Amino acid sequence: MIERQTYATEADLLAALKAGDRQACAELVRRYSPKLYRVTLRILGTEEEAEEALQEAFISACDKIRDFRGDSRLGTWLYRIATNAALMRLRKRRDDHVSLDAPMETEEGAMLPRNLADWRFDPHHVVLTGELRDILEDAIQKLPETLRVVFILRELEGLSTLETANTLGISESATKVRLHRARLMLRELLAPYMEEVGHVG
């Protein structure tokens, strides 16, 4: 019986990966699959495509591991690869579109809904019942690709603003702007439901 190799630290795992240890690649998949799968599923919306994107991401990661310089955490680097794999699939579809009844564009280029409902939406403080969770996931799917990915990584996966920016290859200020726009659009998309169940005010 072959014992599974253990890697006490991320540095141990990384060293083994760079040495071409196949067990290390299997361990990488075991450690990071759940988190990365959540990201690919939320970006793509279908289990089949999410699994395919995840598989592509891990193949790419194991192939390119020698190029990893350690400028960011290994997890952040993997988020970037998985996010890019999902976005490549999403762009092939090109049916990613949301209509908010002709939103207004500000001088800075921000697209803002014309009718913001008067209620506060904070995903960390709203009790997510099964119904609301489904409605929220549906609303997230309706966000434009650039806003959706920032919201998923920052709010749902808990990456810091800097980690999110590094994952997407954009500045921290751009990350903050996109997150703000995502929140505004989600407020608009969720307003009818929130008003109906009495979360207004």
Short mmCIF file of the C-alpha atoms (twelve columns), coordinates in Angstrom:
data_MODEL
# 
_entry.id   MODEL 
# 
loop_
_atom_site.group_PDB 
_atom_site.id 
_atom_site.type_symbol 
_atom_site.label_atom_id 
_atom_site.label_alt_id 
_atom_site.label_comp_id 
_atom_site.label_asym_id 
_atom_site.label_seq_id 
_atom_site.Cartn_x 
_atom_site.Cartn_y 
_atom_site.Cartn_z 
_atom_site.pdbx_PDB_model_num 
ATOM 1   C CA . MET A 1   0.000   0.000  0.000   1 
ATOM 2   C CA . ILE A 2   1.418   3.381  -1.042  1 
ATOM 3   C CA . GLU A 3   1.134   6.057  1.620   1 
ATOM 4   C CA . ARG A 4   -0.054  9.468  0.559   1 
ATOM 5   C CA . GLN A 5   2.762   11.985 0.873   1 
ATOM 6   C CA . THR A 6   2.064   14.829 3.264   1 
ATOM 7   C CA . TYR A 7   3.173   18.393 2.670   1 
ATOM 8   C CA . ALA A 8   3.241   20.308 5.930   1 
ATOM 9   C CA . THR A 9   3.463   23.767 4.426   1 
ATOM 10  C CA . GLU A 10  2.621   25.514 1.185   1 
ATOM 11  C CA . ALA A 11  6.374   25.833 0.575   1 
ATOM 12  C CA . ASP A 12  6.781   22.036 0.881   1 
ATOM 13  C CA . LEU A 13  3.957   21.475 -1.583  1 
ATOM 14  C CA . LEU A 14  5.349   24.054 -3.975  1 
ATOM 15  C CA . ALA A 15  8.842   22.542 -3.863  1 
ATOM 16  C CA . ALA A 16  7.413   19.096 -4.603  1 
ATOM 17  C CA . LEU A 17  5.322   20.467 -7.469  1 
ATOM 18  C CA . LYS A 18  8.346   22.169 -9.019  1 
ATOM 19  C CA . ALA A 19  10.286  18.911 -8.661  1 
ATOM 20  C CA . GLY A 20  7.626   17.165 -10.762 1 
ATOM 21  C CA . ASP A 21  6.116   15.118 -7.926  1 
ATOM 22  C CA . ARG A 22  2.832   13.686 -9.241  1 
ATOM 23  C CA . GLN A 23  1.476   13.131 -5.752  1 
ATOM 24  C CA . ALA A 24  1.994   16.836 -5.118  1 
ATOM 25  C CA . CYS A 25  -0.217  17.678 -8.091  1 
ATOM 26  C CA . ALA A 26  -2.887  15.346 -6.713  1 
ATOM 27  C CA . GLU A 27  -2.566  17.071 -3.327  1 
ATOM 28  C CA . LEU A 28  -2.901  20.482 -5.000  1 
ATOM 29  C CA . VAL A 29  -6.179  19.340 -6.541  1 
ATOM 30  C CA . ARG A 30  -7.394  17.916 -3.216  1 
ATOM 31  C CA . ARG A 31  -6.641  21.103 -1.280  1 
ATOM 32  C CA . TYR A 32  -7.940  23.684 -3.692  1 
ATOM 33  C CA . SER A 33  -10.726 21.968 -5.667  1 
ATOM 34  C CA . PRO A 34  -13.655 22.991 -3.398  1 
ATOM 35  C CA . LYS A 35  -12.806 26.714 -3.409  1 
ATOM 36  C CA . LEU A 36  -11.940 26.896 -7.085  1 
ATOM 37  C CA . TYR A 37  -15.001 24.889 -8.076  1 
ATOM 38  C CA . ARG A 38  -17.254 27.387 -6.269  1 
ATOM 39  C CA . VAL A 39  -15.669 30.181 -8.306  1 
ATOM 40  C CA . THR A 40  -15.965 28.446 -11.683 1 
ATOM 41  C CA . LEU A 41  -19.551 27.382 -10.916 1 
ATOM 42  C CA . ARG A 42  -20.601 30.906 -9.955  1 
ATOM 43  C CA . ILE A 43  -18.966 32.379 -13.043 1 
ATOM 44  C CA . LEU A 44  -20.333 29.811 -15.483 1 
ATOM 45  C CA . GLY A 45  -23.590 28.785 -13.817 1 
ATOM 46  C CA . THR A 46  -23.514 25.130 -14.921 1 
ATOM 47  C CA . GLU A 47  -21.878 22.203 -13.128 1 
ATOM 48  C CA . GLU A 48  -20.589 20.565 -16.308 1 
ATOM 49  C CA . GLU A 49  -18.800 23.672 -17.555 1 
ATOM 50  C CA . ALA A 50  -17.540 24.503 -14.066 1 
ATOM 51  C CA . GLU A 51  -15.969 21.053 -13.740 1 
ATOM 52  C CA . GLU A 52  -14.398 21.312 -17.187 1 
ATOM 53  C CA . ALA A 53  -12.979 24.756 -16.399 1 
ATOM 54  C CA . LEU A 54  -11.647 23.442 -13.093 1 
ATOM 55  C CA . GLN A 55  -9.949  20.518 -14.811 1 
ATOM 56  C CA . GLU A 56  -8.394  22.865 -17.370 1 
ATOM 57  C CA . ALA A 57  -7.200  25.122 -14.555 1 
ATOM 58  C CA . PHE A 58  -5.433  22.343 -12.664 1 
ATOM 59  C CA . ILE A 59  -3.815  20.955 -15.827 1 
ATOM 60  C CA . SER A 60  -2.584  24.463 -16.619 1 
ATOM 61  C CA . ALA A 61  -1.377  25.031 -13.051 1 
ATOM 62  C CA . CYS A 62  0.602   21.786 -12.934 1 
ATOM 63  C CA . ASP A 63  2.112   22.542 -16.360 1 
ATOM 64  C CA . LYS A 64  3.074   26.108 -15.434 1 
ATOM 65  C CA . ILE A 65  4.095   25.590 -11.807 1 
ATOM 66  C CA . ARG A 66  7.777   26.175 -12.587 1 
ATOM 67  C CA . ASP A 67  6.830   29.671 -13.777 1 
ATOM 68  C CA . PHE A 68  5.257   30.509 -10.405 1 
ATOM 69  C CA . ARG A 69  7.605   33.053 -8.811  1 
ATOM 70  C CA . GLY A 70  5.873   33.366 -5.466  1 
ATOM 71  C CA . ASP A 71  4.929   37.045 -5.891  1 
ATOM 72  C CA . SER A 72  1.494   36.118 -4.521  1 
ATOM 73  C CA . ARG A 73  0.141   33.240 -2.467  1 
ATOM 74  C CA . LEU A 74  -0.265  29.941 -4.283  1 
ATOM 75  C CA . GLY A 75  -4.023  30.124 -3.701  1 
ATOM 76  C CA . THR A 76  -4.252  33.561 -5.318  1 
ATOM 77  C CA . TRP A 77  -2.299  32.308 -8.331  1 
ATOM 78  C CA . LEU A 78  -4.673  29.338 -8.634  1 
ATOM 79  C CA . TYR A 79  -7.711  31.631 -8.351  1 
ATOM 80  C CA . ARG A 80  -6.311  33.610 -11.301 1 
ATOM 81  C CA . ILE A 81  -5.881  30.486 -13.438 1 
ATOM 82  C CA . ALA A 82  -9.322  29.095 -12.558 1 
ATOM 83  C CA . THR A 83  -10.993 32.476 -13.095 1 
ATOM 84  C CA . ASN A 84  -9.327  32.844 -16.491 1 
ATOM 85  C CA . ALA A 85  -10.348 29.312 -17.498 1 
ATOM 86  C CA . ALA A 86  -13.970 30.082 -16.581 1 
ATOM 87  C CA . LEU A 87  -13.924 33.458 -18.324 1 
ATOM 88  C CA . MET A 88  -12.539 31.912 -21.516 1 
ATOM 89  C CA . ARG A 89  -15.503 29.545 -21.569 1 
ATOM 90  C CA . LEU A 90  -17.887 32.376 -20.778 1 
ATOM 91  C CA . ARG A 91  -16.568 34.497 -23.630 1 
ATOM 92  C CA . LYS A 92  -17.108 31.621 -26.036 1 
ATOM 93  C CA . ARG A 93  -20.797 31.750 -25.170 1 
ATOM 94  C CA . ARG A 94  -21.090 35.515 -25.436 1 
ATOM 95  C CA . ASP A 95  -24.610 35.502 -24.056 1 
ATOM 96  C CA . ASP A 96  -23.592 37.349 -20.927 1 
ATOM 97  C CA . HIS A 97  -25.891 40.377 -20.851 1 
ATOM 98  C CA . VAL A 98  -27.952 42.288 -18.332 1 
ATOM 99  C CA . SER A 99  -30.575 44.946 -18.972 1 
ATOM 100 C CA . LEU A 100 -31.461 47.378 -16.244 1 
ATOM 101 C CA . ASP A 101 -33.767 49.625 -18.260 1 
ATOM 102 C CA . ALA A 102 -31.079 51.834 -19.761 1 
ATOM 103 C CA . PRO A 103 -28.832 52.566 -16.778 1 
ATOM 104 C CA . MET A 104 -27.180 55.966 -16.560 1 
ATOM 105 C CA . GLU A 105 -23.485 56.383 -17.261 1 
ATOM 106 C CA . THR A 106 -21.546 58.725 -14.997 1 
ATOM 107 C CA . GLU A 107 -18.662 60.934 -16.123 1 
ATOM 108 C CA . GLU A 108 -16.259 58.304 -14.768 1 
ATOM 109 C CA . GLY A 109 -17.855 55.677 -16.979 1 
ATOM 110 C CA . ALA A 110 -19.755 53.973 -14.183 1 
ATOM 111 C CA . MET A 111 -23.112 52.487 -15.147 1 
ATOM 112 C CA . LEU A 112 -25.700 53.201 -12.469 1 
ATOM 113 C CA . PRO A 113 -29.308 51.972 -12.349 1 
ATOM 114 C CA . ARG A 114 -31.848 54.782 -12.756 1 
ATOM 115 C CA . ASN A 115 -34.092 53.654 -9.906  1 
ATOM 116 C CA . LEU A 116 -32.227 52.562 -6.806  1 
ATOM 117 C CA . ALA A 117 -34.544 51.045 -4.251  1 
ATOM 118 C CA . ASP A 118 -34.359 52.518 -0.775  1 
ATOM 119 C CA . TRP A 119 -32.944 49.566 1.145   1 
ATOM 120 C CA . ARG A 120 -29.561 48.286 2.195   1 
ATOM 121 C CA . PHE A 121 -28.207 45.020 0.821   1 
ATOM 122 C CA . ASP A 122 -25.225 43.477 2.517   1 
ATOM 123 C CA . PRO A 123 -24.658 39.786 1.722   1 
ATOM 124 C CA . HIS A 124 -22.954 39.265 5.080   1 
ATOM 125 C CA . HIS A 125 -25.933 40.526 7.100   1 
ATOM 126 C CA . VAL A 126 -28.917 39.206 5.173   1 
ATOM 127 C CA . VAL A 127 -30.170 35.833 6.346   1 
ATOM 128 C CA . LEU A 128 -29.888 33.712 3.228   1 
ATOM 129 C CA . THR A 129 -32.939 31.497 3.199   1 
ATOM 130 C CA . GLY A 130 -33.025 28.854 0.489   1 
ATOM 131 C CA . GLU A 131 -35.257 31.039 -1.662  1 
ATOM 132 C CA . LEU A 132 -33.147 34.174 -1.218  1 
ATOM 133 C CA . ARG A 133 -29.958 32.231 -1.896  1 
ATOM 134 C CA . ASP A 134 -31.379 31.049 -5.217  1 
ATOM 135 C CA . ILE A 135 -32.539 34.559 -6.091  1 
ATOM 136 C CA . LEU A 136 -29.142 36.012 -5.168  1 
ATOM 137 C CA . GLU A 137 -27.293 33.418 -7.260  1 
ATOM 138 C CA . ASP A 138 -29.594 34.189 -10.191 1 
ATOM 139 C CA . ALA A 139 -28.980 37.934 -9.777  1 
ATOM 140 C CA . ILE A 140 -25.212 37.378 -9.657  1 
ATOM 141 C CA . GLN A 141 -25.451 35.484 -12.956 1 
ATOM 142 C CA . LYS A 142 -27.109 38.553 -14.505 1 
ATOM 143 C CA . LEU A 143 -24.221 40.866 -13.624 1 
ATOM 144 C CA . PRO A 144 -21.857 41.780 -16.464 1 
ATOM 145 C CA . GLU A 145 -18.838 39.501 -16.513 1 
ATOM 146 C CA . THR A 146 -16.326 42.063 -15.176 1 
ATOM 147 C CA . LEU A 147 -18.526 42.978 -12.219 1 
ATOM 148 C CA . ARG A 148 -19.636 39.433 -11.461 1 
ATOM 149 C CA . VAL A 149 -16.107 38.080 -11.114 1 
ATOM 150 C CA . VAL A 150 -15.025 40.871 -8.739  1 
ATOM 151 C CA . PHE A 151 -18.138 40.341 -6.588  1 
ATOM 152 C CA . ILE A 152 -17.601 36.570 -6.453  1 
ATOM 153 C CA . LEU A 153 -13.937 36.794 -5.485  1 
ATOM 154 C CA . ARG A 154 -14.231 39.715 -3.055  1 
ATOM 155 C CA . GLU A 155 -17.603 39.150 -1.371  1 
ATOM 156 C CA . LEU A 156 -18.318 35.450 -1.723  1 
ATOM 157 C CA . GLU A 157 -14.827 33.944 -1.642  1 
ATOM 158 C CA . GLY A 158 -13.472 36.466 0.863   1 
ATOM 159 C CA . LEU A 159 -10.343 37.517 -1.013  1 
ATOM 160 C CA . SER A 160 -8.932  40.888 -0.015  1 
ATOM 161 C CA . THR A 161 -9.150  43.825 -2.412  1 
ATOM 162 C CA . LEU A 162 -5.442  43.370 -3.219  1 
ATOM 163 C CA . GLU A 163 -5.808  39.611 -3.800  1 
ATOM 164 C CA . THR A 164 -8.829  40.193 -6.023  1 
ATOM 165 C CA . ALA A 165 -6.925  42.823 -7.992  1 
ATOM 166 C CA . ASN A 166 -3.913  40.515 -8.379  1 
ATOM 167 C CA . THR A 167 -6.120  37.609 -9.439  1 
ATOM 168 C CA . LEU A 168 -7.723  39.689 -12.182 1 
ATOM 169 C CA . GLY A 169 -4.654  41.695 -13.149 1 
ATOM 170 C CA . ILE A 170 -6.289  45.047 -12.418 1 
ATOM 171 C CA . SER A 171 -5.594  47.861 -9.944  1 
ATOM 172 C CA . GLU A 172 -7.052  47.993 -6.446  1 
ATOM 173 C CA . SER A 173 -8.960  51.159 -7.358  1 
ATOM 174 C CA . ALA A 174 -10.516 49.438 -10.391 1 
ATOM 175 C CA . THR A 175 -11.454 46.517 -8.143  1 
ATOM 176 C CA . LYS A 176 -13.214 48.859 -5.711  1 
ATOM 177 C CA . VAL A 177 -15.091 50.630 -8.525  1 
ATOM 178 C CA . ARG A 178 -16.270 47.330 -10.024 1 
ATOM 179 C CA . LEU A 179 -17.334 46.013 -6.618  1 
ATOM 180 C CA . HIS A 180 -19.319 49.195 -5.985  1 
ATOM 181 C CA . ARG A 181 -21.051 48.894 -9.376  1 
ATOM 182 C CA . ALA A 182 -21.801 45.221 -8.729  1 
ATOM 183 C CA . ARG A 183 -23.432 46.038 -5.401  1 
ATOM 184 C CA . LEU A 184 -25.559 48.775 -6.984  1 
ATOM 185 C CA . MET A 185 -26.744 46.484 -9.758  1 
ATOM 186 C CA . LEU A 186 -27.511 43.696 -7.303  1 
ATOM 187 C CA . ARG A 187 -29.566 46.120 -5.231  1 
ATOM 188 C CA . GLU A 188 -31.588 46.968 -8.323  1 
ATOM 189 C CA . LEU A 189 -31.989 43.349 -9.377  1 
ATOM 190 C CA . LEU A 190 -33.013 42.217 -5.892  1 
ATOM 191 C CA . ALA A 191 -35.207 45.214 -5.031  1 
ATOM 192 C CA . PRO A 192 -38.538 43.657 -6.099  1 
ATOM 193 C CA . TYR A 193 -37.956 40.576 -3.963  1 
ATOM 194 C CA . MET A 194 -36.662 42.503 -0.963  1 
ATOM 195 C CA . GLU A 195 -39.661 44.861 -1.066  1 
ATOM 196 C CA . GLU A 196 -42.030 41.899 -1.292  1 
ATOM 197 C CA . VAL A 197 -40.607 40.173 1.782   1 
ATOM 198 C CA . GLY A 198 -40.374 43.347 3.834   1 
ATOM 199 C CA . HIS A 199 -36.666 44.116 3.835   1 
ATOM 200 C CA . VAL A 200 -37.218 47.720 2.815   1 
ATOM 201 C CA . GLY A 201 -36.003 50.548 5.030   1 
# 
